[in-house]
């Protein structure tokens, strides 16, 4: 008994622990350029306003269950300390899921942001990164309709593969090999929402991607070019593609899935060719055409049209990155893996070589797998009958 008591005396708790009730969990970080430095906005859920079992987007008495706190500083660290000085709880980044960067700051460079994140031991490296077309703070005006918290909307964009996916880990890895990368861009517009108290509100969605060269935003991919990037990165998922019918020019729409992309470089002397092969399956979802889908030749034509459309989007995405001189798809890594000696010769001039000398051979194959239960176009038939006694 006495031995047990002695053992208890030598036990001690964690001397530097902080109770959960004393923590403020950052879920989203918004960073904008300021006149002299940066403006940092942190988004926090508010436990005192969370009602257990409530699925709506507001807390008790119609109040939002989250808040934003903003401060300006010479850098992120100083702005963060200013925010901490105004809070009664200790800030922690262990649950941060989203970082949004304003376009003005993105053009100056995101290296200071990555520096802060890399040195913060609690920061989750799978947090998603986005670029806002103007100020990152614009998200604060977005209504919360489908989700409970605004940061959940952005997480859903990544999980549903609606845009290119870039995490803190991806950004840090890209920075170690030159800082060329793609980061998805957000889009804000004004919409009428009849169900809300304030019917005209700002709405948020995704729109293209930002091209970064050496950690600085230098160009943008539009929506179709961004979709081409998804094919190259092999992250396309349940994408809708519409092509005109060869019979009457009317639209036929498909859901394309099961994308698989292979990249194989070929080096012959000074000529570098990147062979990109992609394949996928397609399911018919709607048709305005009178095309006969039972006809194998007609289906083959549609498959070819789908493949050419995908190749065009991929080509435009690559051309845009070559124009910016930014190897955002990390093609250089494929040369390094397959031709290490050649890569050691050209690595220092790779951006110039990529922009001017690298050729691309893009081949796509899409197979129409499912047509649904109705093989022929569904039309309303106008049946006329002669009524008795008419």
N, C-alpha and C positions, 0 to 999 in steps of 0.2 A: 504493500500500500504506500509506504513511504517513498519507494523508488518511483512509483507512478506520479506522486505529487512533485518529486524533484524534476521529472521529465516535463511536466506541465509548466514549471517555472521557467525552463529554458526556451520554451516555445514563444515566438513573437510573431506579430502580424507583419504585413507588408508596410514598411515605414513610409513609403512615398505614394501610397494608394490614394485615390480620390473616389469618393462615393458617387454612384450613378446620379443621385439627386443633386450633386454639386457640379455636374458636367453640362455643357452646352454642345450638342452634337451638330456639326456643320454638315448639311446634306448637299449644298450647292455653293460654288464660288463663282462670282462674276467679277471680271477684272477689266477695267477700262483705262484708257489713257487720260491723265489729268494734265493741267497746265504745267505743273512741275512735279512729275512723278506718276503715280498710279492711284486710281480709286478702286478700292476693294469692297465688294458687297458680299456678305455671308448670309446664307439662308438657313434658318434654324426651325425645326419643328418645336411646337410649344406643348410640352406634356400637360401643363395645367389647363389646356383648352381641348385636350383630346378626350372624347367621350367613348368609353369602351362599347364596341358593337355598332358604332355609328359608321355608315358607309358613305355619307355625304362629304362634301368638300369644306364644311365649316365646323367650327367648334361650338362651344357653349354660347348661347345668346347671340347666334348669328356671327360670331367672330371667327376669323381664319385661324386654323390650328398651326400656323407658321408665321414667321416674320423675317424681315430683311434688316440688316444693320450695315451701314456704309461708313467708311472713313477714307481720307486721302493721306498719302505718305510719299516719301521719296522712293520707296520700293514696297514690295508686298509685305516684307517683314515689319516695317514701321507702321503701315496701315493696319496690319493685323494686331500689333501691340496696342494701337489706339482703340481698336474695337474691344480688345480684352479689358482695357482699363475702364470701360463703361458697363461691363457685364458683371453680374453677381455670381456667375458660374464660370468654371474653367473650360475654355474652348478646346475641343478635340476634333481631329480630322479623321478619326477611325471609320466613320460612316459616310464620308463624302463620296457621292456617286457621279457628280457632274461638275465640269469646269467650263465656263463660257467666257470667251475672250472677245472683246470689242475689236472691230476691224482696224481701227486706227492704231491700236496697240499691236495687233497682229502684224501690221506692215512694218512696224519698228523692230519686231522680233520677240519671240516667246522664250528666249533662253533664260531670262530672269525668272519666269514662271516655273520652268522646268528645274531650275536651280533650287528654288524654294521647295518644290515638291520632293525632289530627290533627297533633300536634307531633313525632311519631316518624316520621322520613323513610323508614325501611325498612319500615314497617307496610303490609301488603297490604290494599288497600281492599275486596277481594272476600272477606275473611274473614267467615264466617257468625256471626251473633249469636243467642244463645238466652237464655231466662230459666228458671231452675230454680225449682220450686215452693217450696223452702225454701232450703237452702244449695247453692251451686254446687259445693262440694267433695264433694257426694254422689256425683258421677260416679266418684270414685276407688274406690268400692266395687263398681262395675259390672264383671261378668266380661267378659273378652274372648274371645268364642266365634267369631264369624264374621269378624272383622277382626283384624289384627295389632296395631293401636293403637286406643285408645278414641276419639281424635279422628277417625279414619276413619269411625266409625259416624255421627257427627254430620254430617260432610260428605256422607255417603250420603243422609241424610234430606233435605238440600236438593236434591241432584242428582236424586233420585227424585220430587220434588214431593209428598212426603208431608205437608208442612205449609207454612205461609206462609214465603216466603224473605225474609230481611232480612240485608243485609250491612252492613259498616262504612260503605260508600259510601252505602247507603240511609239509614242512621241520621244520617250527617253532613248529607245533603241535607235530610232532614226537620227537622233542628235549625235549619236556615237559614230555614225557612218556618213556624216555630212549635213544632216538637218533637212533633207528633202523628204516631204511627206504630203499626204492629203488629209485635210481635216474637214468634216462635214459642216455645211453652212446652214444657218437657220433663216427663216423667212417670216416677216411680220406683215400683216395686212389688216385692214378694217373690214369687219363682217357684221351683218345683222343677225342677232341671235334672239328670236322672238321669245324663247322660254326664260330669258334672264331679265332681271329688273332693269338693267341698263342694256337696252336691246342692241345698240351699236357699240361694238367692243373690238379691241385688238385681238387678232387671232394669230397663232404661231404654227408654222410647219417647217419642213425641210426643203431646201432648194439648192442643189448643186454642191460643190465642194471648193475649198480654198487650196490653192497650190502654194506650198511653202518651199523656198529655196534657201538653204543654209539658215533655216530657222525663221525666215521672214516670208510673209505672205506677198506673192508677186503676181498672181493671176487667179482666175476662177474657172471652174468647170460649170457649164450650165447643167440643167437637169438630165438631159439625154446623154451628155458626155459623162456625167456622174454615174449614170446607169451602165455605161460602157466600162467605167472603172470597176464597178461591182463584178462584172463578168471577168475582168482580168484578175481581180483579187479572189475570185471564186467564192464570193459571198452573196451572190444573187439568190433570192429565195421567193418563190411564188410571185414572180413578176408578170404583170399583164403586158402583152405586146399585141398591137393591132396592125394588120397588113391589109391592103386592098386585094379583093378577089381578082384573079386573072380573067374570070368569065364576064363580070359586069362592073368591076371597079369598086364594088361596095365593100364595106369593112367586115373583116372577120377577126375576132378577138380570141386570144389564147392565154392561158396561165402557163408560164414556163417555170420548170423546177428541175431539181436534181442536176444542177450545174456542176461540171467538172472541167477544170482548165489546167493545161500542161504547158510549161514554158521551156523551150529547148534552144539554147544559143548555138550558133555555128560560126566559127572563126576560120576564115580563109585568107591568110596574109593580113592585110590591113582592113579587110571587109568583115564587118560583124553583122550577122543577121539573127534576129530574134524570131523564132518560130513559135507561134501561139496557137494551140489547138484547144477548142472548147466544144463541149457537147452537152445536150440537155434534152429533157422530155417536154412535150407540150400537150395540154388538155384544152379542147375547144370549150369556150364558155358562152359565146354568142356569135351570131352571124346575121348580117343583113343581106347577104348574097344568096342567089339561087344555085350556087355551086353544089354539085353532087359529091358529097364526101365519101360515098362508096367507091368512087372512081379513084383507083390507085394513082393514076397519072396526075389528076387534079391535086391530090394530097401531096404528091411529090413536089409539085410546083409551089404549093403553100409552104412546105418545109424549106424549100430553097429560098423563098422570099423572107421567111423568118431568119434564116441563117445570114442572108445578106444584110438584113437590118441590124442584127447583132454585131456583125463584123464592122459595119459602118460606125456604130456607136463606139466600139472599142478603138477603132482607128482614129476617130476624132479626139478621144480622150488622150491617146498617146501623142498625137500631133500637137495638142495644146501643151502638154508637158514638155515636149521637145522645144516648142517655141519659147517656153519659159526657161529652158536650160536646166530643168529640175527632174531628176530621176525619181519621181514620186512612187513608182512601182518597184523600185529596187531591182531593176534589171541587172545592175552591176554585180549583185550578189550571185546571180546565176552564172555569170562569166567567171567569177572568182571560184565557184564550186566546180565548174567543168573545165576551165582553162586557167589554173592558178598562175602559171608562169606568164601567160599573156596579160592577166590582170595586174600583176606586179609591174608590167611595163607601162600600162595605160592608165593606172588608177589616178595619178596626179592630173591627167588631162581628161578624165572621164566625162565631165559635164560638157566640155566642148565636143568631144567625140559623140556623145549621146545626142546632142542637139543637131549635129550636121552629118554624121556618117553612118549612124546605125539604121539599118533597114528592118522592116517588119513584114513578116509573112503570117497573116491571120486567117485561120480556117475554122469555120464553125459548122457543126452538124446538129440539127434539131429534128427530133422524130416525134410526129404526132401520135400519141399513145391512146388517148381516149377521146371519143366523140360524143359521149353521153348516150342516153336511150333513144333520142330522136336524131336519126341520121340525116334526114332531109330538113330543109328550112321550114319552120312552123309558120304557116300563113292562115289568116282568116278567110275561109272560103265563102263566097257569096252564092248560096244555093237558092234558086228561085223556084217556087211551086205555084201551080195554078189552083186557087182555092175553088172548092165546089160551090157553084151558085154565083161566082163572081161575074 
